[in-house]
Amino acid sequence: MKIIHETLLFQSPVMDIEFAKDNRFMAVFFKSGKIVIINKERPGEFSPVKNIDYELPNQNYCSLSFSVDSSLLANISSNANTITIWETRNFSLRYHLDITGDIIS
């Protein structure tokens, strides 16, 4: 299975898996800080479409969530200091917010 292969490839356990509400994508967060976006539209095939390296300073967990319309993917760190949001159209960074809601980048 591809997820097992990716887990071995990144030598890191899977910490969270989130499915897009429209069932197009699956996001997998690895403890190493890597987020892998997998295209689920091809039956029987899991194709990574994007690898995101996410820095987790002094944090040990990250939670992923797709928006209701599946147009955005967000993550929040275990200490809830930052929220990062990507557009699923091309998985480009849309917002990086701190706990107060200020845009970091």
VENWOSUL-V614371 format. One record per helix or strand of 3 or more residues. SS is the DSSP state (A for helix, B for strand). FROM is the first residue (numbers start at 1). LEN is the number of residues. Records with the same first field share a line. If there is no record, write none. Layout:
SS->FROM-LEN / FROM-LEN
This chain:
A->2-9
B->14-6 / 25-6 / 34-6 / 47-7 / 62-5 / 72-6 / 82-6 / 93-6
